[in-house]
Amino acid sequence: MNNSLLNRKPLHKTLLASAILAASLSAQAENHHLDPLLVTVTTPLRIDQPLRETLAATSVITRAEIERRQPESVAQLLRGFPGVEFASNGGAGSQTSLFLRGSNSNHTLVLIDGVKANSPIDGSVRWEFIPVSQIERIEIVRGPQSSVWGADAIGGVVNIITRKAALAGTQGEIRVGAGQQNTQLTDASFSATQEATRFNSALSYRKSDGFNATQADTSGEKDGFEHYALRLQVEQDLDERNTLSAGYLRSQGTNEYDCWDHPLCKQNFALQTLNLGWIHQLTENWLLDTALQRVDEDRRDFRAGQSNGQVKTQRDQLGLKATFTTERYRLVTGLDTQKERLLEATNFSRKSREIYGLFLQTHYQIHEAWTLSLGARHDDDAFFGEQTNANLGVSWQINDVHTLGATLSQGYRAPNFIELYGPAWWGANPNLKAEEALNHELFWRYQPNNAMHAEIRVFQNDIDNLIVWTNGQNININKSRIRGSELSLGYQLAQWQFGAAITLQDPMNRQDDSLLLRRAREHGRIDVDYQDTIWGAGFSLEGQSKRYDFGDQRMGGYALVNTRAHWQLAKDWRLSAKIDNLFDKDYEQALGYNTPSRYFETSLTYRF
């Protein structure tokens, strides 16, 4: 488990060689239609800026990419992007964990339209609850971001932005599909824009019989799921300076799974978010943004048909933000407040907490070639006290092609309810400190033309006061050091589009110099797509090297090939199809749990 980063296996060599091959084609590039670095992002600084100007490590997944890749879940969509690893306890609909840049599964802050989605109970995120068909884009910011966003952003931030009305008039689409394992899906959306009013609505349904989740279960029963989702969004311009907005999302359903001592377990869940916003253009340079948000989550577990516990939580958030913008200077400052409640949970000594945060962030183009970013945030948590974090970044644009940069950032994770005030058998300890992180990073960005871009990042994230369970109690003891490098490439030649992302890392527990559980030293993906006027096709190669699970048990490395295609049958009709795990590879993401075999799915979309 202590092999050097230089001791690479064939998976790494295959991925790296293929990525370099795609990059080498840049000398022949004559197509100038691809420029993803011009995409506007909001997550790195909480203000709008082109992706090419960001100093933080940021990736963006657009709606066009989502439709082309045809993912069944957010986890499948994100898997293999720079720094992104997932582990699932079974198939689609099962509990899924994200390890961003080798950090723990509760070290990533997840937002849905600005609403924090991490559970107050344990900091987890139920990725399987989020309907991928209703997503407009996803912004992934890697590395500690607590100086901008506050708690839980040690590994980074994933900001999921849902679809909104964009074009004038009315538009809509209906998608129906079917796949193996008796999978059924239906998506419908409708949007309308008229003068100062924009409205969007969407419905989603997905059902599957699934497959047996655990290897130990020999009963032959299947662990399926059934999900429903509804989303509504409206924006109203009161005048040239004021805009009101309201958004609602509800996702609910049933997931079947295998308990550790019984194969017939299931969970009924409901996730609900509500957003109210007001944007006011105070002056030409000053913009005020107010947001009131609520998220409710309800989980009810059953074992062999009998109730096995319920957890119901609620979080209210109020955000006030002021942004000052000139041609070369941006400043954002504001206040975040939130109150978390446990509405249904047994054996907790405290059931509510309040958190207040003040932040200030600047982004200044000092010279045509030099950019400086500087920010800080102070949080006051009713449970464990006060925390201050900062960030510093600088970039040097050597010429029109090359940019060099460096960043220094801090992060922290607030102890959650179950660690501080949960049941005694979970080792509750009200004296826990916050986990803390310090990240150093260097990057090189290369873009010779609009058809080609590449970026290399080298980082080290030191995490202290890690909370672990030992001798029947949660205590601050562990330290981890995660060193790594990331390579991302994008290239377009005529109708061909290439992309690659490779992460090399050493996610180490410094207490015993062992690899952190379920995290690989190498992982990545390669995407190749062809797009004609009426059809398109492509494939993805994704994989991980070996990992270790509980008990120091080894899980072997793997590589998967997923294929996809679509046909524009008529102006308003589109047929899509995909085959995941084309070569029916056996692999593990969590010890003792089965993973999907070869899977075929097709769908038909009508737009009006």
Secondary structure, DSSP 8 states (H G I E B T S, - for coil): ----TT---HHHHHHHHHHHHHHHGGGG-------GGGSEE-TTTSS-EEGGG--SEEEEE-HHHHHHH--SSHHHHHTTSTTEEEEESSSTTS-EEEEETT--TTSEEEEETTEE-S-TTTS---GGGS-GGGEEEEEEEES--HHHH-TT-SSEEEEEEE----SSEEEEEEEEEEETTTEEEEEEEEEEEETTEEEEEEEEEEEEEEE--BSS--S---EEEEEEEEEEEEEEE-SSSEEEEEEEEEEEEEEEE--SS-S-EEEEEEEEEEEEEEEEE-SSSEEEEEEEEEEEEEEEEEETTEEEEEEEEEEEEEEEEEEEE-SSEEEEEEEEEEEEEEEE-SS-S--EEEEEEEEEEEEEE-SSSEEEEEEEEEEEETTTEEEEEEEEEEEEE-SSSEEEEEEEEEEEE---HHHHHS-GGGT--TT---EEEEEEEEEEEEEEETTEEEEEEEEEEEEEEEEEEETTEEEEEEEEEEEEEEEEEEEEETTEEEEEEEEEEEEEETTTTEE-TT--SEEEEEEEEEE-SSEEEEEEEEEE--EEEGGGEEE--EEEEEEEEEEEEETTEEEEEEEESTT-----SSTTB----SEEEEEEEEE-
